[in-house]
Amino acid sequence: MNVLEVKRKLFHLLSGLITIFLFAFDFIGWRVILALLISLAVASYISRHERIPFFENFLSHMDRPHDRKRIPAWGALTYLFGIFLSILLFEKDIALAAISILVVGDSIAPLVGIHFGRRKHPLNEKKEIEGGIAGFVSSFLLALFFVVWYEAFFGAFFGMIVEALELKVKGRDLFNDNITIPLVSGFVIFFIRLMVG
């Protein structure tokens, strides 16, 4: 994993943990996330044609080169969109658990996998099973703050399966895990709750 990816994952983790804290204690809600999403989308669009000094600096440190050419800040946009959908679709505790699984699992899995991984993941040869396990354990533990253990367990389990999958059509990802991880995790928890009653 190159330095850019490490920086991206650490930023992903830190900004996500701050978002969870602010949302958990009602400092922010869907309106704030939507405002951030719209602002970022506008900045992304403008930056394709003109330089925005602060935003340009952010992109140079955090954005993948191919995303920067196509849709600047694509990772941040999909990340915020995944959080926004989770807040809109689920009860607060489920949304917090789903966002936790995205924030921690999707950050820890690649960081651990690249640095400590020895065995290829059975679902994706580009990833390591040690990373998947670390992502599962860490996201399960954080989700426990918001939902009961079996909801956290299965939400994290299926969230990390989604994190490992890579479905491409004509060389492009069919699904973005910043969106699919919290949605799958949230729906898994939601359906478990319906079944348990």
N, C-alpha and C positions, 0 to 999 in steps of 0.2 A: 504494500500500500504506500503510495507516494505521500509526500508532505501535504499536498493539497487535500487529499482524501482524509487524512488524519485531522486536519484543521476543520474540514467540513463536518465530520462526524462529531468532533468535540463541540463545535458551535451548535449543531443539531441537538446534542445532549443538553448543553447549558441553556439554550433558549427554550427548549422544550420543558425542562424542569421549572424554569421561571414561569412559563405559561401555565403549567399544571398548578403551581402554587397560587398564582393570581386568580385563576379560574376557581380553584377549590375554595378560596376565601372570598369569592364574589367581588374581586376588584375588577375583573373583566368578564365579559360574556360574548355572545355571538356577534353583537353589534361591533365591538372593538375588533374582533378577529376579522369581520367582514370589511371594516374600514382599513385595516392593515392590508388585507388581501387586495382590495381595490387600489390602494395607494401603490402597492408593490407592482401590480399589473400595469398601472399607468407609467411608473418609473421604468419598468421593463420595456414597454412600448417606445417611450421617448428615447431610451438609451440605445435603441437600434439605429437611431438617426442622429442623435446629438449626445455629447458627453455631459453627464451629470457628475460633477466632481466627487462628492462623497459616495454616491452610488457606484461610480466607476472604480473607486478604491475598494469598495466592498466586493464588487464582482471580480476584480483582479486577484483578491485573496481567497475567495470562496466559491466562485463559479467554475464549473467544468468548461474547458475550452469549446467543446462541441455544443454545449447548451448556450454558451455566450453568443455564438454565431447565430443560432437558430432562435431561441427564446431566452434572453438574459434572465437570470435568477429563476430558472425553471424549477430547480429543486426546492427553493424557498416557497415558490408559488404553490406547488403541489403539496408541500408540507402544511402550509397554512390552510389549504383547501381541505385536506384530510382532517385537520383539527376542527375546522368550521363545520363540516358535515357531521362529525361525531357529536358536536355540541347541539346541532339542530335535530339530529335523528334520535338521540338516546336520552334517557333520564340522566341526571347529572352524575350519579355514581358510576353508571356504565360508561358514560363519555369519558370520565376521568380515568377509568381503568383502560379503556381502549386507547386513549391518548398516551397513557403511561407505557403501554406495550409498544406503540410506535416509537416514542421518544427513547426509551431505554433499550428495547430489543434491537431496533434498527441501527442504533449507534454502537452498542456493545458487541453485537455479533461480528461485524466486519473487523473491528479493532482487535478483538481477541483472536478471531480466525486467522488473520494475516500474521499476527505476531507469535501466536502459540499453536496454531493449527498444524496437525500432522496428517489427518485423514480427510479425504475428500467427502463432501456432503453427498449422500445418496440421491438427493433431489437436484443437485447442481454441482457439476465438477469444478466450477470456478470458485466455490466456497468450501469452507472446512467445517466438519461436524462439531469441532470444539467451539467454534464461534456460534453455531446454532444453539448449542447447549447453554453457553454463557448468556446468549440473548434471551433464551427461554427462562432461565433461572432468575436473571436480573429483572426481567419484565414481570414475571410472576410475583416476585417479592414486592415490587412497587405497586402492582395492581391490588395486592392484599390490603393496602391502605383504604381501598374504596369499595371492594366487593368481597364476598365470602370466598373461602379457599378454592372450592371446586369451580366457581365461576372464573376466578383468576387463573387457575391451572389450565382450564380448557381454552380460555381466551388467549392466554400466552402461547399455548401449544399450537393452536391454529394460526395465530398471528405470525409465529416463527416459521411455520410451514410456508405461509404466503411470502415471507421475507426471503426464503430460500429459492422460491420458484422464479423462473425467468422465461416468460413466454414472449417470443418475438414474431413479428410479421414483417417481412421485407427488411430485416435488420433493425427494426424499431420495437421497443418494449410495447407489448399489448396492454399491460397493466402497470401502473406506477405504484410501487409499494408504499409510498407516502400516503396514498389514498386507500389502497386495498388493505393494508395492515389494520388500521383502526376500524375500518368498516367491517371486515371479517371478524375481528376480535369482538367488536361491539355486538354484532348480530349473533355470534355464538353465545355470548353472555346473556343476551336478550332471550334467545330461544331456550337456553338452559333454565332461566328464571321462569319462563312460561311452563315448561315441563314439570319443574319441581313444585310450582304453584306457591 
